[in-house]
Amino acid sequence: MGLTFVSEPVRVRTPATSANLGPGFDTLGLALALYDDLSARVTGDRFTVSVTGEGAGELPGDESHLVVRAMLRTFDELGGRPPGVAVACVNRIPQARGLGSSSAAIVGGVQLARALAREPISDEDALRIAADLEGHPDNVAPCLLGGFTIAWTEVSGARAVRLGTAEGVRATIFVPQERGLTSTARAALPASVPHADAAFNTGRAALLVHALRSQPELLFAATEDRLHQGYRAEAMPGTTSLVASLRSLGVAAVVSGAGPTVLALSPVPGDFHPGTAWRAETLSVDATGALVKGGMVEHAERDPVAAGRKS
């Protein structure tokens, strides 16, 4: 017997995310209180998408839209598709800036499909599907689960653990007009790195977990990196210069994800002015992840651990 779907609209709010956080390349991620709002309802014959805000007039309005692709992948896992779905996206997360806009779309699509179907999948499988679509789990994990996450991949798929942050930890983002591509940023990375650099980052990543959770005064040292930011510097001179300027003032500044946005994890001096090319915004850490309203999936609190496919 095939799936049945709810008739009422369902809604999901997906947070922006920042990954890497300096030394935690492809592993560490943080959910931020900047959101896209998505809604979906089952319709008669096709999948359509309307977009307002970020990406309006640029993103596709059909099945090639990333939200719909994630929905279709999820429906196929569940064993059936509705005849059509009308999706509406109100986007606030800047596109292609290193703030997880693609992860927000993917997680939003997975969550919308879960809510429309009467046989919802687990958070564990939602994470696995989202990470498969994104290619790595460091952004989809905090988007789905909220908070500060450590993600990794096993043979069975993506896994992640969700952790809280110390009281008062806030993030300031500096968003440029220019865009960046993750594929371009990854192409700048070497096939291997010196053993000393790998050891350096291992220590800093471990320290960063402690600093974010318990001792924010250690964030400056904890956000030092030798694995990826230096190799990408030439392609993002403005970003590199801003990170250096902030760090010269003792601010724990890093490249957000693949850039070009800059993330500061410690307070920025009030008289610091990045220049007209940058829009600055201070955000709290999102604690809940991709919230769903309507359908069969609703949550306010999450278990601190989400795993990949269960054995």
HELIX and SHEET records of a PDB file:
HELIX    1   1 LEU A   66  LEU A   78  1                                  13    
HELIX    2   2 SER A  101  LEU A  116  1                                  16    
HELIX    3   3 ASP A  123  GLU A  134  1                                  12    
HELIX    4   4 VAL A  140  LEU A  145  1                                   6    
HELIX    5   5 THR A  182  ALA A  187  1                                   6    
HELIX    6   6 HIS A  195  ARG A  213  1                                  19    
HELIX    7   7 PRO A  216  LEU A  218  5                                   3    
HELIX    8   8 LEU A  219  ALA A  222  1                                   4    
HELIX    9   9 GLN A  229  ARG A  232  1                                   4    
HELIX   10  10 ALA A  233  ALA A  235  5                                   3    
HELIX   11  11 PRO A  237  SER A  248  1                                  12    
SHEET    1   A 5 PHE A  47  GLY A  53  0                                        
SHEET    2   A 5 GLY A  84  ASN A  91  1                                        
SHEET    3   A 5 GLY A  24  THR A  43 -1                                        
SHEET    4   A 5 VAL A  10  ASN A  20 -1                                        
SHEET    5   A 5 LEU A 291  LYS A 293 -1                                        
SHEET    1   B 6 PHE A  47  GLY A  53  0                                        
SHEET    2   B 6 GLY A  84  ASN A  91  1                                        
SHEET    3   B 6 GLY A  24  THR A  43 -1                                        
SHEET    4   B 6 PHE A 148  GLU A 154 -1                                        
SHEET    5   B 6 GLY A 157  LEU A 163 -1                                        
SHEET    6   B 6 VAL A 305  ALA A 306 -1                                        
SHEET    1   C 4 ALA A 253  VAL A 255  0                                        
SHEET    2   C 4 VAL A 262  ALA A 264 -1                                        
SHEET    3   C 4 ARG A 170  PRO A 176 -1                                        
SHEET    4   C 4 TRP A 278  SER A 284 -1                                        
END                                                                             
